[in-house]
Amino acid sequence: MTASPDPGTEPIPAPDATDIWVTGMAWTTALGSGLDEVWTALLEGRTGIGPARTEHRLRNTDAAVLAGLPMSMSPVQRQQALTRDTVAAAVRDAGLDLADPRLRPVLGTSYGPHMDVDTGVDVDMDTGAATDTDSLGVRRLDRWAVDAVRALGMVKDPLSVTTACSSGSDSLLVAMELIRSGAEDICVCGGADILTAAKRLGHSVLETMSPTSLRAFDTRHDGTILGEGAAFVVLESGRSARARHARAHGFLVGAGSANDAVSPAAPDASGESVVRAVTRALRAANRGAADVDVINAHGSGTPANDAVEALGYTRLFGAGPAAGRPTVFATKGAFGHTLGATGAIEAITVLLALRDGAVPPVHGLTRVRPDFALPVPVGGPAAFTGRLGLSTTLGFGGFNTCLVFEGATPEPTTPEALPPDPAPPRQAAREVPPEGAGMVAVGHGRAVRDELTVVRSRIPSLYADPLAWLVADAVEDALSGCADDVLAVREDVATILVSAECTLRTMEAVARSVPSGRVSPLRFAGASPGSAGSLVCLLHGFKGPSLTFSTTPEAGLSAAHTVARSWLRSGAASYVVLCAHEEPEGRRHLVQCSILAPHTRAASADRG
């Protein structure tokens, strides 16, 4: 294998106080693309949801469709055009040039265009066996991101993140860690997702699609309505931003995540995962629940998700009088559920809310469910005071992420572009590890298969992609010598998978079933690329932070190590289970796994 998940004994850098500026942002939504244009429409209570043409029988034919992105274009063309236009707008807003060699793209999506195109793999629907064909040959799920970045003339290759509906949020989380570690100075990050027949069919058969309308937190809520869109922000180290006198839209001061570890699609009904994600994010920001002034909730409108958020927020912020507790708003009733883009879109809404001290009404909400304890605007915008806001997302595969933003000063300076610096100086303090703070592997494992075929689940009513089961085998092998220690703290065990294929075979199977209008709900849930890495969370009860990079190990392992170090150093995780899937030569697939721990924990275990 050309790249290993084992970092050896790499040091964990000392905790870094680098501030992360948001110096650029842009979005493309069903309500438009101008920042103030769309924000005004939200405050006025408008929606971009309406009738959308379909050839299939669905629970609801409404959707939030983008103007100016014709459905006559192929899914791949639409995904790339949407990404290119929105990334370019965000970089322009930051006063930077797309060819600036300091810019690292970190791009997220959920299913992207991959369930509606021939990926070049023939799949037997009964056995799952795959054979190569001479068709399009798309064997990497980051191809859309790579092609979009190259078309823009950007210098650095992208990192592709796929954690279902948390993909946009997790792209910001990854970018934040890269900047804080000193690996990058500037990242353009966020998510893009298009509306496709497969996604509409899948949510219809899963019955997560509303048969009426999207009414988040309403007593009549009965599901979500899909949309499409993109949003990207430019995150920049304070050192770089100050040097070029950049404007700040706000600051990303913390991020945290947690896995449900209960189901490929359903959330943890206890609300515990929402609490864990928010708590980890606030801890990373060195803030407490009492500091939070406003929250953009996931607000998907499904009874299960709304109930989970209601429970989680009540536990975090209490159920007393509204005064002194954060105001909650949600925007999917206006934008539709944009899946992998939603976290980035909602991050921008938090920054605009902090700028203006106001939040838009929740479209479709007229009667707030009685168990929702926090103040939420009904029928019109609501004012609030304060400078700290949260954005929370819940995704298939149990991916829950929370971002913490602080508002900017009222009168930011005008951006001033500087000449690109091909070799920006690193801060030496970041490279000096504290004594005894190394990151070491306490377990190693591997799993090999000549062909990826369907594995019969030991869990009733569960389907997972063949690669997910191969990852699970590698993790079992790695746990063989350290299972007692790791499983004793399973709620703080994090997981990271790096694979350019993820659930490619299952997505191909879904794609072949779309023309008939018959999509398996289990296959659709199991096709979410992030689930290739999150199956191990479900099998072992790992509830720590979790990430899936849909890129090659050569491209993604350095970033994965950076994130793992941060999680271990900060205490967000006690162990990190890091797996890398080698691109196959022929049909031979190899997954290698390292179980990482802080040097201090490993040394303590040795003494015990």
N, C-alpha and C positions, 0 to 999 in steps of 0.2 A: 504494500500500500504506500502511495506516495506521501500521504499525510496521515498523521496519527492523532487520535484524540488525547493521547497522553502528553501533558506538557512537560514531563520530566519533573524537575524541582524548580520550576520558574518561580520567582518571587512575586508576592502580592505587593504592589506599590503602596506606599503610605497613603492614608486617607487624604483625598484631594478636595480642597475647598473651591475649585474652579467653578465660577458662575457660568451658567449656560443661557445665552441670550437668544431670543427669537427675533432674528433680524429681517426675515422675509416670510411671507405666507401668501398662499393663493388657493382658490378652490374652483371647481366646476361642478355646479349642482343643477337640479331641475328648476331652481328658482333664478338661475343666472350664474355669472362668474365674477362680477365685481364684488369686492369685499363689502363695501358699504351698501351697494345695491341689494345684495342678498340679505344682509343684516337688517336693513329697513323692511324688507318683505317679511322676514321672520317676526319682527316687532309688531307688524301690522296683522299678524296671524294668518298669512297666506300659505298655501300649500302648492307643491308642484306635482302632486299625485292626481292622476286622471286616467281615463280609459286608454289602454295600450293594446295594440293589435296582437293577437296570438292565434296560432293554428291549433291549439290544444284546449281541451276542456280543463278549466282550472276552477278552484274555489272562488277566485276573484280575478277579473281581467284588468283591474286597475294596477297602475305602477307609476313610478316617478321616472320619466324618460328625459334624457338630455336633448335639448335643441341643438342643432348644428353638428350632430354626430349620427348620420343616417344609418338606419338599420340595414340598408342595402350593403353597407360595408361588412366584411367578415368580422367575426368576433375578435380575431387577432388584430386586425387593422383598427378596430374601434378601441381596444385596450391600449394599443401603442399610441394612437393619436391622442387619446385622453391623457395618458401619462405624459407624453411629450409637451403638450400645450400647458398643462398645469405645472409641471416641474419648471418649465421655462419662465412662466409667470412668477413663480415663487422666487426664483433666482434673480429675476429683474427687480422684484420688489425689495430684495436685499441690497440692491446696488452692486451686484456682482456680475461677472461674466461667466457664461456656461463653460468656457474653456479654462477657467481658473483651475490649476492643478491641485489646489487644496480641497476642492469640493468632492466629498464622498457621497454618492447616492445610496440611500437605504430605503428600498421601495417594498411596500407590502401589498398583498392581495389575498383574497380567499381562494375561490375556485378559478378566478381570472377567466380566461377564454377557453380553458382546457377541456371542459366537458362538452363542448359543442364543436370540436374539430377533431379530425383524425390525427392522432399523435404518432402514427407510424407503428403501432403495436396491435397485432391481431390478438384478440383475447377470446378463449373458449369460455362461454358464459357459465358452463357447468363446472369446469375444472380450474379456470383462471389461468391456464397455461398460456404463455405469450410467445409469439413468433414474430421476428422482424419482417417488415414489408418494405416496399419501395415507395411508399407514399410520402407524406410530408416529413416524416422522420424527426418530429419534435420530441426529443428524449430528455430534455431538461426543462423543468418548470420555471426556471429563471430566464428563459429565452426572451420572453416579452420585455423584461426589464433590461437585459443586455442590449437588445436591438433598439429600444427606446433611447437609452443612454448614448449609444454610439451614434444614432441619428442626430442627437443634439450636439455632438462634438465634444462631449465631456471626456475628461482624461482618465479618471479612475473608473474601474469596473464597479457595478452596483452589488450591494448585498441585497438578497431577496428574502423577505420574512413572510411566513405564512402561518398565522395562528387564527384562522377563521375570522370572526368578526372583531378580533382584537389585533389584527395584522397592522392596521394603521397606527394604533397606539404603541404596539410593540416595536415598530420601526423607530418611533421617537425614543423609546426606552433604550434601544440598542445604540442609537446615535448619541444619546446622552452619555452612555457608558464609554463609548469610543473617545468622546471629547474629554471627559473627566480623566481618563487614563493617560491622555497625551498621545494616543494613537492617531487622532484626527484633530484638526482645528475647526473645520467647517463641514457640516453635513446637510444635505437636502433630503428630507425624510417625510414619509407619509404613506398614503395608500390610494389605490385606484381599483375600481371594480365596475364592470359593465353588466347590464341586464341581458340575460340570455334565456333561451327556451328551457335549458336544463335546470337552471336555478329556479325558474318559476314553477316548473313541473315538480321539482324536488320538494320545495316548500309547500306546494299544494298537497302532495301525497303524504308529507309528514304532518300535515294539518297545523303547521305553524303559521300558515297564511290565513289572514282574516277573511271570512266570507262576507264581511260588511265593510268596515273601515278601521284604520289604525287609531286606537284611542288609548294611549299609554296612561296607566294608573287610574283609568276610569272604571266605574263599577260594571260597565258593559263591555270591557275589553275582551276581544276574542281572537287576537292574532295580529300578525304584522303584515305590511305591504312592502314589496321590494322596490328598490330604486337603484339608480346608478350614479356614480360621481367620482370625484377625486379631490384630494387636498394634500398639499405638501407645505412644509415649513422649513425654513433655513435655521438650523441651530448652530451657534457659533460660540467659541470660547470668549469669555469676557475680555481676555487679553487681546485677541484679534479684533473684536468689535470696537473696543476702545481705541485701538491703534488707528483704525480707519474712520473713527467718529461715526459709527453706524447708529441708526435709529433702533430702538428696542420696542417691539410690540409687547413684550413681556419677557418673563424668565421661566424656564423649566427648572424647578427647584427640587423635584423628586419624582420617583416612579417606583411602582411595585406591582407584583403580580402573584397569582396563586392559581393552582389547578384544582378543579372540583373533584377529580378522581372518582366520579360516580357513573358517567354515561358518555357515549360518543356525542350525544345531542342535548340531553336534558341537563339543566343546571342542578347544583346542590341545593335541595329544597330548604336546608337549614339556614342558608344565608351566610354560613361560616366563611366560604371562599371570598365573598365580597368583603367581609370584615378583614380577612387576612390581607387581601390585595391593598385595601385602603390603608390599613395599619402599617404595612411595609412601606408604602409610598410616603406616608407622613413621617415615618421614622427616617427614611432616606432624606427627607426635606428638613429634618430636625424641627418638625412642627407637631402640634397635637390637634385632636378633633375640635377643640374649642377655637382654634385659629381659622377654621374653614368658614368662608362666607357664602360660597355659591358652588353648586354641583350641577354639571351636565350629566344626567343619568343615562344609562343605556336605553331605557324607555322603549323597548321593542314592541310593546303592546300585547305580547303573549301572556296569558295568565300566569304561567310558571315563572317567567323572568320578572314580571312586575312584582310578584309575591316575594321573590328572593331579594330584590332590591329593597322593598318595603321593610322586610325583616332586618336586612343588613344595616340600613341607614338608621333604623330605630335603635339597634344595638350600639351603633357608633355614636349617635348624636342625641339619643334620648327621645322621649315622647311627651315632654311637657309643653308649656306655652311656646308659641312660634317665635316670640322675641328672643333674640340671641342665638337662634339656630340657623344653619345655612338654608338659603333658598334653593330649591331644586327646579330645574327645567329639563326639557327633552325636545329633540328636534326631528325625530323620525316621522312624525305626522306631517312634517313639511317637506322633508327630503326623501321619504321612503327609507327603508333599511338598505343602506348601500354596502353592507357586508364588510369587505376588507378595507373600504375607504372610510367607514363610519367613525372610527376612532380619531383619525386625523381631521375630518370635518368638524367633529365635536370639540376637538382641541382648539380650533380656531374660534368656535362660538364662545368658549370660555374666555379666551383672550379678549374678544370684542365685548363680552359682558363685563369683564373687569375694567376695560377702557371706559365704558359708558355708565357703569353702575346700574345696569338694567338688564333684565332677562325677558325673552319673548314668552308669550303664552304657549302652553302645550296644545298644539292643534288637535281638535277632536275631544279634548277633555272638558266635560261639563259637570260630572259628579265624581269627586275624588273618592277612591276606595277608602273605607273607614280605617284600615290599618296603615295607611300612609301618613306618617306622623309629622313630616316636615312641610313647611310652607311651599306651595307650588302655585304658579300663576294660572288663573282660569279666566278666559275671555279677553284678556288684555295683558300688556307687559307689566312687570313689577320692578320697582326700584329696590336696591339693596346698597349697603355700604360695606367697604372692606376691599382687601387686595389679594386674597388667597382663594383660588378656585380649584376644583377637582373635575376631572373627566374620567368616567368609568365605562368600561366595555366588558361584555360577557360574550364568549364565543363557543361554538361547537368544539368538542374535544376538551371542554372544561377550562379554556383559557380566559382568565379574568385579569384585567389590567387597570391600573389607576395611575393617572398623571396628575402632578401637582404644579400649578402655575401661580406665579405672582405677577400682579399687574405692573405696568411700567409707570414712570413718572408722567405727569400730565402733559409736559412739553418736551417730547423727545427731540433729539437733534436730527438734522437731515443727513441721510446716508452719503458717504463720500467714498467712492471706489478708489482703492489703491492698486498699483500694479501687482499682478500675481507674484507671489513668492514661491518659487518652486521647491524650496526647502525651508519651511518655517521652523524656527528654533523650537526645540522641545524644552520644557521646564525640567531642569535637572532634578528638582526635588521629587518629581514623580517617579524617577528611575531608581531612587534609593529606598530599598525595602527596610522596614523596621526589623530588628533582630528577631529571628525565629518565626517570620511570617511567610514562609514558603508555601506553595500549593503543590501537593503531592498526590499521586494516584495510589489509593489503598486497595484497588481491585482492578483487574484486567479481564476482559472477556472478548470472545469473537464468535461469530456464527456465519456459516457459509452454506449457500444453496446454489445448485446448478441452475435451477429454474424457480421462479417465484410462482407458486400455485396456491389456490385457496386452501386455507387451514380451517378445519372445523373447530369452532369456538368451544371452549370449555364453559362458556357463560351463555345461558339461553338468551335468545333474541339479541345477540350481538354479532355484527359483522365488522371485521377489520381487514384492511388491505394486507396482502401477503407480506409486503415489506414491514408492516407494523409488527407482524408475528416474528419476522427475522430479527428485528430490533429487540423484541422481547426475549428471544433466545440468547442474544448477546448479553443482555443485561443479567439474565439468570446466571450465565457463565461468570460474569464479573462479580456477582454477589456471592459466589460459592465460598470465598474466604473471608467475607466481611458482613454477611447478612445480618447477624445479630446486632452489630453496632449500627448499621445503616437503618434497619427496619425499626429499631427502638426509637428513632426520631423521624419516622416517615413523613410526618406533617411538615417537616422542614427540609425535605429532600427535593432538590431542584432537578430538572431534566432539560437537556438540550440535544436536539438531533440536527445533524447537517447532512442533507441528501438532496441531490439535484432531481431525484425522481419522486420521492415521497409516495403518493398514492396514484401514480400515473396509470397503473393497470386498472384500478377501480374506476378512475375517471373515464378511461377509454371504454370500459364496459357500460357506464352510464351513457356516454355519448352515443353508443351504438343502439341504445334503447330509446333515445329521445324521439326519433322520427315516428315511432309507433305510438307515442304519447303515454307509454307505460314505463315508469321509473320506479325501481325498488326503493322504498323509504330507507331500509337498512343500508343498501349500497350507497344511496345518496349521502347519508350521514357519514358512512365510512370512507367516502371519497374526499372528504375535507382533508387537504394535504397535511395540516397540522396534526391530524390524528395518527399519522405514521409515528410520531414521537410521543403522543399522549396516551397511547394504549398502555404503556408501562406504568403510567400514573394510576390508571384504573385497576390494573392487576395487582399493584403493590401498595396502593393507598398513598402514593407520593403527592403531597399537597403544597409543595414549595413552588417557587417560580418555575415557569416552563416556557420554552421557546422552540420553534422549528425554523431553521434556515433552509429554504429551498434553493440551494446552490451547492457547488462541488466542495468537497473537503479542502481542496487547495485554495479555494476562494473564501471559504467561510470559517475555517477552524481558528484562524487568528482572532477574528471577532468573537467567536464562541469562547475562547480562552479568556479574552478580556472581560466578557460578561460574567463568566464563572468566577474569576478572581474577585470581581466587585461583590458578587453575591456572598462569597465566602468571607471576604474581609469585613463586610458590613453586618454580617449575621443574618442576612435575609435567607441564607441556606446553611445547613450544617454539612451537607454533602451535595455535590453536583454530579449527576449521572450524565456523562457526555458521550454520545454515540455518533459515529461517522460511517456513512454508507458509501462504499467505493463504487464508482461507475463501473458497470460490468464490462469485462472483455468477453464477448460472446454472450453467454447466458449465466456466467458465474457471478454471484453476488456475495459480497463480503461486508459485514458490519462489524466494526471494532468498537469496544466500549471501555471507557476508563471511569472509575468512580473516584472523584476528586474530593480532597478534604484540605482544610488549612493544615499547615505543618504542625501547629500546636496541638490540634486534635489527634493527628496521626501519632505524634510523639507521646501524648497522654495514653492513647490506646496501647502503644508498645510497652509503656511502663506498667500498665494494668495487667 
